[in-house]
Amino acid sequence: MGRLTTTLCGIELDNPVIPASGTFGFGYEFAQWYDINKLGTFSFKGTTREPRFGNPTPRIAECPAGMINAVGLQNPGVEKVIAEELPKLRQVFHKKVMANVSGFSVADYAWTCEKLDKEEQVGWLEVNISCPNVHGGGMSFGTDPRAAAEVTAAVKKVTEKPVIMKLSPNVMDITAIAKACEDAGADGISLINTLQGMRISLRTRKPVLRNIMGGVSGPAVFPVALRMVWQVCRAVKIPVIGMGGVTTAEDVLEMMMAGATAVEVGAANLTDPCACERIIEELPAAMDKYGIKNLTELKGAE
């Protein structure tokens, strides 16, 4: 094992850096910039049972130290992902990939996960019960412990691969949701998804986004994400993937000191396509600076 190695739900990663779903496409788009096999793995674009066009434009807005998006899970649907996107990915990525799944009913989640579970290249299923930008699904399952547990149990019944539940920060008690997922059989937890926010145009005096509200991401949310990762890591016994505003190697170390097993990088990929490559390359020097021999030392600060 190398000094950057970590193990996520029984699968060894060369390093803990994982581009987050919605910021890295289906992976092959970034292969023109660098060898994406340098990544620990990545979580591909959120996939639903049926194709989705997403929300009407404008659906992206800037904000201090971050951005707001209301893309709305635009994707070609799971059948096309399996038939068209994964074969393209196999040409350039030779590791297990994380499949990110969204739905609008418990049956949707189970059906889509069962399909992706059969794909050899899929190593983990990241079940998104936290998207704030769609109506009638997504975050509605992630704000109630019983609903979160119901989705978890339904997916576990039809899959064999590790199931990682992606949680919303837009709740009063994140640990209650995490524990409900763990009790229902989840193999891991990932958090946080975006925080709800909005912008208003001073010129038009109307909301900037057609959806009115969207998900805030970027460096501004890092302290909130770190706090929630800390709390969840102390509430559950299953692995936790930390994310939210991660932009540097130091941020990765801080997330792992909070207890995270691996770390996802989101909005940074949209401003710098090579952000994850840079973070991985800078990790050894950052570890040396703080006297860290191996990432396995970082089991959560006390």
Order of alpha helices (4+ residues) and beta strands (2+ residues): beta-beta-beta-beta-beta-alpha-beta-alpha-beta-alpha-alpha-beta-alpha-beta-beta-beta-alpha-beta-alpha-beta-alpha-alpha
